[in-house]
């Protein structure tokens, strides 16, 4: 259980930072991080970090993939966590 918690903390911190880095790259017209990578981090468990990165950095908030996709991923993962929690703790 601790390993899962550490994993989630790390992947969310990475997602948050990557969204910030991509925002800086966008401002400087530099090579960008692929949208598939940004969304992949959310799917890999970093949906909270991705969502916070979108809000804090004001990044990708108008792109429908992100505007709707990241919250759907976040809600799906939250629901999955609840199901697993209740399954493991009857």
C-alpha positions as CSV (number, residue, x, y, z in Angstrom):
1,X,0.0,0.0,0.0
2,X,2.9,2.4,0.8
3,X,4.5,1.7,-2.6
4,X,1.2,2.7,-4.3
5,X,1.0,5.9,-2.3
6,X,4.6,6.8,-3.1
7,X,4.0,6.0,-6.8
8,X,1.0,8.3,-6.9
9,X,2.8,11.1,-5.1
10,X,5.7,10.9,-7.6
11,X,3.6,10.6,-10.8
12,X,1.4,13.5,-9.7
13,X,4.4,15.7,-8.9
14,X,6.0,14.8,-12.2
15,X,2.7,15.6,-14.1
16,X,2.4,18.9,-12.4
17,X,6.0,19.9,-13.2
18,X,5.7,18.7,-16.8
19,X,2.6,20.8,-17.4
20,X,4.6,23.8,-16.1
21,X,7.6,23.0,-18.3
22,X,5.4,22.7,-21.3
23,X,3.8,26.0,-20.6
24,X,7.3,27.7,-20.4
25,X,8.2,26.0,-23.7
26,X,5.0,27.3,-25.3
27,X,5.8,30.9,-24.2
28,X,9.3,30.6,-25.6
29,X,8.3,28.9,-28.9
30,X,10.4,25.9,-28.1
31,X,10.0,22.2,-28.8
32,X,6.9,21.1,-26.9
33,X,6.0,18.1,-24.9
34,X,3.7,15.8,-26.8
35,X,0.0,16.0,-25.9
36,X,0.0,12.2,-25.7
37,X,2.7,12.4,-23.0
38,X,0.7,15.0,-21.0
39,X,-2.4,12.9,-21.2
40,X,-0.4,9.7,-20.6
41,X,0.8,11.0,-17.3
42,X,-2.8,11.6,-16.2
43,X,-3.8,8.1,-17.2
44,X,-0.8,6.7,-15.4
45,X,-2.1,8.0,-12.1
46,X,-1.1,11.6,-12.3
47,X,-4.5,13.0,-13.0
48,X,-4.5,15.2,-9.9
49,X,-1.1,16.7,-10.8
50,X,-2.3,17.2,-14.4
51,X,-5.4,18.9,-13.3
52,X,-3.6,21.1,-10.8
53,X,-0.9,21.9,-13.5
54,X,-3.7,23.0,-15.9
55,X,-5.1,25.3,-13.2
56,X,-1.9,26.7,-11.7
57,X,-0.1,27.2,-15.0
58,X,-3.2,28.0,-17.0
59,X,-2.1,25.5,-19.6
60,X,-4.2,23.5,-22.0
61,X,-7.4,24.7,-20.4
62,X,-9.1,25.5,-23.8
63,X,-8.2,22.3,-25.5
64,X,-11.3,20.0,-25.4
65,X,-9.1,16.9,-25.0
66,X,-7.7,18.4,-21.8
67,X,-10.6,20.5,-20.6
68,X,-12.9,17.4,-20.5
69,X,-10.4,14.5,-20.7
70,X,-8.4,15.2,-17.6
71,X,-11.4,15.7,-15.3
72,X,-13.0,12.5,-16.7
73,X,-9.7,10.6,-16.1
74,X,-9.6,12.1,-12.5
75,X,-13.1,11.1,-11.8
76,X,-12.6,7.6,-13.2
77,X,-9.5,7.0,-11.1
78,X,-11.3,8.3,-8.0
79,X,-14.1,5.9,-8.6
80,X,-11.7,3.1,-9.2
81,X,-9.9,3.9,-6.0
82,X,-13.2,3.8,-4.1
83,X,-14.2,0.5,-5.6
84,X,-10.8,-1.0,-4.8
85,X,-10.8,0.4,-1.2
86,X,-14.3,-1.0,-0.4
87,X,-13.3,-4.3,-2.0
88,X,-10.2,-4.7,0.1
89,X,-11.8,-3.4,3.3
90,X,-15.2,-5.1,3.5
